[in-house]
Amino acid sequence: MKRTTTGLLAAMLALGTASAAFAESEVGWRQQNQQRRIAQGIRSGSLSAGQAAHLESREANVNREIHADRQANGGKLTPGERAQVNRQQNRLSNAIYRDKHE
């Protein structure tokens, strides 16, 4: 019985670690994806230099906030900070779409 409990506990810990790592990597993935979308808009001509500069500035602000939050919390974002970053990234994503499709 002890082996089963130990194995189950180890599996639960591994799962918790994996989900936390996924949540952290999702923030980074979205940053890269949005950067690619801006670059693609510049290449295709659907974004002007001014629009791209404004989007880049907004993205840099979000990135600075993420960096500061992680420094304050030992390299991790709290669930509340992750939710806030997600909302900011959603707004930025919508702005990229709007600017590319005007």
Buried (B, 14 or more C-beta within 10 A) or exposed (E): EEEEEEEEEEEEEEEEEEEEEEBBEBBEEBBEEBBEBBEEBBEEEEBEEEBBEBBBEBBEEBBEBBEEBBEEEEEBBEEEBBEBBBEBBEEBBEBBEEBBEE
